[in-house]
Amino acid sequence: MRQNRVYMSRMWLIHTRFAGSDTTAASLRAVFYYICRTPQAYKKLRAELDDANRKGELSDPVTFAEAQNLKYFQAVIKEALRTFHTPFRMASEH
């Protein structure tokens, strides 16, 4: 068990030191990963975005306020962030 903790700690250090720890990019990867893995979520999200766009509720680019009004989009983001394991969280759980 101790060896596993040491290994995970080393992997975390390597990741954050050499691979970077851009939390925005990691969070976006998590969102896209879960959307790609869950076709029904993708369809529902796409329908919400298409509907809002059709109603003229989205500008280009979409503003923060507009995104806040997309309830399913917000749920997708929050769920991806809730379930996504960052390198720090993985290392600190052991």
C-alpha positions as CSV (number, residue, x, y, z in Angstrom):
1,M,0.0,0.0,0.0
2,R,2.8,2.4,0.9
3,Q,4.5,1.8,-2.5
4,N,1.2,2.7,-4.3
5,R,1.1,6.0,-2.3
6,V,4.7,6.8,-3.2
7,Y,4.0,6.0,-6.9
8,M,0.9,8.1,-7.0
9,S,2.7,11.0,-5.3
10,R,5.5,10.8,-7.8
11,M,3.0,10.7,-10.7
12,W,1.3,13.7,-9.4
13,L,4.6,15.6,-9.1
14,I,5.6,14.6,-12.6
15,H,2.2,15.6,-14.0
16,T,2.2,19.0,-12.3
17,R,5.8,19.8,-12.8
18,F,6.3,18.7,-16.4
19,A,2.9,18.2,-18.0
20,G,1.4,21.4,-16.5
21,S,-1.6,21.7,-14.3
22,D,-3.9,23.9,-16.3
23,T,-7.1,23.3,-14.5
24,T,-9.2,25.0,-17.1
25,A,-8.0,22.6,-19.8
26,A,-8.3,19.6,-17.5
27,S,-11.9,20.6,-16.7
28,L,-12.8,21.1,-20.3
29,R,-11.3,17.7,-21.1
30,A,-13.5,16.2,-18.4
31,V,-16.6,17.8,-19.8
32,F,-15.9,16.6,-23.3
33,Y,-14.9,13.1,-22.1
34,Y,-18.2,12.6,-20.2
35,I,-20.3,14.1,-23.0
36,C,-18.6,11.7,-25.5
37,R,-19.1,8.8,-23.2
38,T,-22.8,9.5,-22.7
39,P,-24.7,9.9,-26.0
40,Q,-28.0,10.6,-24.3
41,A,-26.5,13.5,-22.4
42,Y,-24.9,14.8,-25.6
43,K,-28.3,14.7,-27.4
44,K,-30.0,16.5,-24.5
45,L,-27.3,19.2,-24.3
46,R,-27.3,19.7,-28.1
47,A,-31.1,20.1,-28.0
48,E,-30.9,22.7,-25.3
49,L,-28.2,24.6,-27.2
50,D,-30.0,24.4,-30.5
51,D,-33.3,25.5,-28.9
52,A,-31.6,28.5,-27.2
53,N,-29.9,29.5,-30.4
54,R,-33.1,29.2,-32.4
55,K,-34.8,31.5,-29.9
56,G,-32.0,34.0,-30.3
57,E,-30.9,33.6,-26.7
58,L,-27.2,33.0,-27.6
59,S,-24.8,35.5,-29.0
60,D,-21.5,34.7,-30.7
61,P,-19.5,34.1,-28.6
62,V,-21.9,33.0,-25.8
63,T,-21.7,35.3,-22.8
64,F,-21.3,34.1,-19.2
65,A,-24.8,35.3,-18.4
66,E,-26.3,33.4,-21.4
67,A,-24.5,30.3,-20.3
68,Q,-25.9,30.6,-16.8
69,N,-29.4,30.4,-18.2
70,L,-28.7,27.1,-19.9
71,K,-29.8,24.8,-17.1
72,Y,-28.8,21.4,-18.6
73,F,-25.5,22.9,-19.7
74,Q,-24.8,24.0,-16.1
75,A,-25.7,20.6,-14.8
76,V,-23.3,18.9,-17.3
77,I,-20.4,21.2,-16.3
78,K,-21.1,20.7,-12.6
79,E,-21.4,16.9,-12.9
80,A,-18.2,16.7,-14.9
81,L,-16.3,18.7,-12.3
82,R,-17.8,16.7,-9.5
83,T,-16.7,13.4,-10.9
84,F,-13.4,14.4,-12.5
85,H,-10.4,13.4,-10.5
86,T,-7.6,16.0,-10.6
87,P,-4.0,14.8,-10.1
88,F,-4.0,16.5,-6.7
89,R,-7.2,14.9,-5.6
90,M,-5.9,11.5,-6.7
91,A,-2.7,11.8,-4.8
92,S,-4.3,13.2,-1.7
93,E,-6.9,10.4,-1.5
94,H,-4.3,7.8,-0.6
